[in-house]
Amino acid sequence: MELTFNGVLYVSIIAVLAPFVASLAPKLRMPAVALEILIGMAVGPSGLDWVSMDVPLNVLGTIGLAYLLFLAGLELDLTILQGRFCRLFGAWAVTCALALAVGYGFHLIDLHDSTLIVAVALTATSLGLVVPIIHEAGESRSQFGQTVLGACSIGEFGSLLLLSILFSTTGSTTSTQIFLVGVFVVAATVLGLTLARLNRSAAVWSTLERFAETSSQLTVRAMIVVLLLFLVVATRLGFEAILGTFVAGALLKFLDHEGKLDDPRLKAKIEAIGYGFLVPIFFITSGIQVDLSALFDRPKSLLLIPLLVVGLLITRGLPALLYRPLFDNRRVLVAGLLQGTTLSFMVIVASVATQLNDLDKATAAALVAAGVVSVLLFPPIAVGLLPKGESIAADWDEPAE
């Protein structure tokens, strides 16, 4: 089979143009990632049909998502969140309860839809979309930014676990999937202990630092190996790749007691691979894959889009009120909007649900379209609400719970 890279070229050109286009309308405050998805839709099969998915784009898009979640794991500082895990998990528990109620409402509207699959879809946040926004706002290390990242992490991966356990395309039973989750936890623990032992070795770090600035770029190579190791373990057990890569990033960050991963030169290299190449390909290909034609084949499904967007605000936005003792109203609203931003999980759910006949193609397309609307609508509003010239982490004096 002969591979062509025309699609990769077109997507790379779009990745260069998107930030320029976004800068032409600064008052809209549209994140570049949202514009990348929108342009992807415009040039894809649902739009001008200039670019279609091929093998290179599929591979690079998947790696881009995995790498983005690896970066998200590296950004998550668990020490800042100590004492606040109960609040974050409580907020996600409220999300699950609300999602079941909203999912049942959609079932009543269209009896062909599964209550449970819609509910699971509404529990997620696209952590990969929120990370660049928090990063560009300079809030990656602030208590507010870390709280949002923590909440979004729980939303992303809690939803992935629910989907993996409750809806298996391989025909595995729920008990089998729960067993595999346990196997993944054990494997991740063993790998973590091994990495911890290597991290304590002065000889290992001495070798890594000696070759860090040579053509070997050994530190970068070692981090990529850890990423791929967890990716392979997760996929071999039948889980999404991003589940493994996020755990890899979070584990590396957790083990980095001396802050060596915060070295500006190393961070620049790791982020350049992601934000400079792989991550934009994921966002643009996400737009290319949106199938809007199925929606227009059944116009009734168009009405589901605004209802699903409102459903996201209810299930993911309202639980942010639990942060009210920690932040002012504006910051709580920002957190709610960012938590309601989701797309990648909607794409995954739509794919799984259509395979299992839990959703028809039109409803699945409405689900993805609602995710696109959330990406185009919520982040710009959230960015506009961020305090100007003031750290959003101010006034964090409350004692830990």
SVG drawing of the C-alpha trace seen along z (x, -y; Angstrom):
<svg xmlns="http://www.w3.org/2000/svg" viewBox="-40 -44 68 55">
<polyline fill="none" stroke="black" stroke-width="0.4" points="0.0,0.0 1.4,-3.3 1.2,-6.1 0.6,-9.7 1.2,-12.6 -1.0,-15.3 -3.4,-15.3 -0.6,-15.7 0.7,-18.7 -2.7,-20.4 -3.3,-19.8 0.1,-21.2 -0.6,-24.4 -3.9,-24.8 -2.0,-24.4 0.2,-27.4 -2.6,-29.5 -5.0,-29.0 -3.2,-31.1 -2.8,-33.9 -6.5,-33.8 -7.4,-33.8 -5.2,-36.9 -7.2,-38.8 -10.3,-38.9 -8.8,-39.3 -12.2,-40.5 -13.7,-37.1 -11.1,-35.5 -11.4,-32.3 -8.7,-29.8 -6.6,-28.6 -7.6,-25.0 -11.3,-25.8 -10.5,-27.5 -8.4,-24.4 -11.5,-22.2 -13.7,-24.6 -11.3,-24.8 -11.0,-21.1 -14.8,-20.8 -14.7,-23.4 -12.1,-21.5 -13.3,-18.0 -15.9,-15.8 -18.8,-17.6 -17.5,-20.9 -15.4,-21.6 -14.2,-18.0 -10.6,-19.1 -9.1,-16.8 -10.2,-13.3 -8.8,-11.0 -6.1,-8.6 -3.7,-6.3 -1.0,-8.9 -3.6,-11.4 -5.3,-8.7 -2.0,-7.6 -0.7,-11.1 -4.1,-12.3 -4.3,-9.4 -0.7,-10.0 -1.5,-13.7 -4.3,-13.0 -2.2,-10.6 0.7,-13.1 -1.7,-15.9 -2.9,-13.9 0.7,-13.1 1.4,-16.8 -1.8,-17.2 -0.5,-14.6 2.8,-16.5 0.9,-19.7 -1.0,-18.2 0.5,-18.9 -1.2,-16.6 0.4,-18.3 -1.5,-21.5 -4.8,-19.5 -4.1,-17.8 -7.2,-18.1 -9.4,-19.0 -9.8,-15.6 -13.1,-15.0 -14.6,-18.2 -13.5,-17.4 -14.8,-13.8 -17.9,-15.0 -18.5,-17.4 -18.1,-14.6 -20.5,-12.4 -23.1,-15.2 -22.3,-15.3 -23.0,-11.5 -26.4,-11.9 -27.4,-14.9 -26.2,-13.0 -28.5,-10.1 -31.5,-12.5 -30.6,-14.3 -29.9,-11.1 -33.4,-9.8 -34.9,-13.0 -33.2,-12.4 -34.5,-8.8 -38.0,-10.2 -37.5,-12.5 -36.1,-9.8 -36.8,-6.3 -34.1,-4.9 -31.4,-6.5 -29.9,-4.6 -30.2,-6.5 -26.9,-5.2 -24.8,-5.9 -26.0,-9.6 -25.5,-9.9 -21.9,-8.7 -21.3,-11.1 -22.4,-14.0 -20.0,-13.2 -16.8,-14.0 -14.6,-17.0 -12.0,-17.2 -8.9,-17.7 -6.9,-18.0 -8.9,-21.1 -8.7,-22.7 -5.0,-22.2 -3.9,-24.6 -6.4,-27.2 -5.1,-27.1 -1.5,-27.0 -2.0,-30.1 -3.7,-32.0 -0.6,-31.4 -2.6,-29.5 -1.0,-26.0 0.7,-26.3 -1.9,-28.4 -4.3,-26.8 -7.3,-27.7 -5.7,-26.3 -4.7,-23.1 -8.2,-22.7 -9.7,-23.0 -7.2,-20.6 -7.9,-18.2 -11.7,-18.4 -11.3,-18.0 -9.0,-15.0 -11.5,-13.2 -14.2,-14.0 -12.1,-12.7 -10.8,-9.5 -13.8,-8.7 -15.9,-8.8 -13.4,-6.7 -13.5,-4.1 -17.3,-4.1 -17.4,-3.7 -14.8,-0.9 -16.6,1.0 -20.2,0.6 -19.8,0.6 -17.3,3.0 -17.1,3.4 -15.1,6.6 -18.0,8.4 -16.4,8.5 -18.7,8.6 -18.8,5.8 -17.1,8.1 -14.3,8.8 -13.8,5.1 -13.6,4.4 -11.0,7.2 -9.0,5.6 -9.1,2.2 -7.7,3.9 -4.9,5.5 -4.1,2.0 -3.9,0.5 -1.5,3.3 0.6,2.9 0.7,-0.9 1.8,-0.3 4.6,2.0 5.8,-0.3 5.6,-3.2 7.7,-1.5 10.3,-0.6 10.4,-4.3 10.6,-5.4 13.7,-3.2 15.3,-4.5 14.5,-8.1 16.4,-7.6 19.5,-6.4 22.2,-9.1 23.9,-7.2 20.7,-7.2 20.2,-11.0 23.8,-11.7 23.7,-9.8 20.5,-11.5 21.8,-15.0 25.1,-14.3 23.4,-13.5 20.5,-15.9 22.0,-18.6 23.7,-16.4 22.3,-15.0 21.1,-12.0 18.5,-14.2 18.5,-11.3 16.0,-12.8 13.4,-13.4 13.9,-9.9 13.5,-8.4 10.2,-10.3 8.9,-9.2 9.7,-5.6 7.6,-5.9 4.8,-7.4 4.8,-4.6 5.1,-1.9 2.0,-3.1 0.2,-3.5 1.0,0.1 -0.1,1.5 -3.5,-0.4 -4.2,0.6 -3.2,4.2 -5.8,4.4 -8.5,2.9 -8.6,-0.6 -8.1,-3.9 -4.5,-5.0 -5.1,-8.3 -5.9,-6.5 -2.3,-5.2 -0.6,-8.3 -2.2,-10.6 -1.2,-8.2 2.3,-8.2 2.6,-12.0 0.9,-12.2 3.2,-9.5 6.4,-11.2 5.2,-14.5 4.4,-12.8 7.8,-11.1 9.7,-14.3 10.3,-15.4 13.3,-17.6 11.5,-19.5 13.9,-18.3 11.0,-18.1 10.4,-21.8 13.7,-22.7 12.8,-25.3 15.0,-23.7 13.4,-20.2 9.9,-21.7 10.5,-23.6 11.6,-20.4 8.7,-18.3 6.1,-21.0 7.6,-21.7 7.0,-18.1 3.4,-18.3 2.1,-21.9 4.4,-22.4 3.5,-19.2 1.3,-16.4 -1.4,-18.3 -2.6,-20.6 -3.0,-17.5 -5.3,-15.9 -7.6,-19.0 -7.8,-19.6 -8.5,-15.9 -11.2,-16.0 -12.9,-18.6 -12.4,-16.7 -14.1,-13.6 -17.3,-15.4 -20.1,-13.9 -22.7,-16.6 -24.4,-15.0 -26.1,-12.5 -27.7,-15.4 -29.3,-16.9 -30.6,-13.5 -32.8,-13.7 -33.5,-17.3 -35.2,-16.4 -31.8,-15.6 -30.7,-19.2 -32.9,-20.1 -30.9,-17.7 -27.8,-19.8 -28.8,-22.9 -30.5,-20.5 -27.2,-18.5 -25.2,-21.8 -27.6,-22.8 -27.2,-19.2 -23.4,-19.7 -23.9,-23.0 -26.2,-21.3 -24.1,-18.1 -20.6,-19.6 -21.2,-23.3 -23.6,-23.2 -21.3,-21.0 -18.7,-23.8 -20.9,-25.6 -19.2,-23.3 -16.0,-25.4 -17.8,-28.5 -16.2,-28.4 -12.8,-28.5 -13.3,-31.1 -15.5,-34.1 -18.5,-33.8 -16.5,-34.7 -14.0,-32.0 -16.7,-29.5 -18.3,-30.4 -15.0,-30.0 -14.5,-26.6 -18.1,-25.5 -17.6,-26.6 -14.3,-24.8 -15.7,-21.7 -18.5,-21.7 -16.1,-21.8 -15.9,-18.4 -15.3,-16.9 -12.9,-14.0 -15.0,-11.9 -18.1,-12.7 -16.4,-11.3 -15.4,-8.2 -18.9,-7.6 -20.5,-8.2 -18.3,-5.6 -18.8,-3.0 -22.6,-3.7 -23.2,-3.2 -21.2,0.0 -23.4,1.3 -26.6,-0.1 -27.3,-2.2 -27.5,-5.4 -28.5,-5.9 -26.1,-7.8 -28.1,-11.0 -28.1,-11.2 -24.4,-10.2 -23.7,-13.1 -25.7,-15.4 -23.6,-14.3 -20.4,-15.2 -21.9,-18.5 -22.9,-19.5 -19.3,-18.8 -18.1,-21.1 -20.5,-23.8 -19.2,-23.5 -15.6,-23.9 -16.5,-26.9 -18.7,-28.6 -17.5,-27.9 -13.7,-28.5 -14.0,-32.0 -16.5,-33.0 -14.3,-31.6 -11.2,-33.3 -13.1,-36.6 -14.1,-36.2 -10.5,-35.6 -9.3,-38.5 -6.9,-40.8 -3.5,-41.5 -4.4,-39.5 -3.6,-36.0 -6.7,-33.9 -5.1,-32.0 -5.4,-35.0 -7.0,-34.8 -6.3,-31.1 -6.1,-31.1 -8.7,-28.6 -7.5,-25.6 -7.5,-22.2 -10.5,-20.1"/>
</svg>
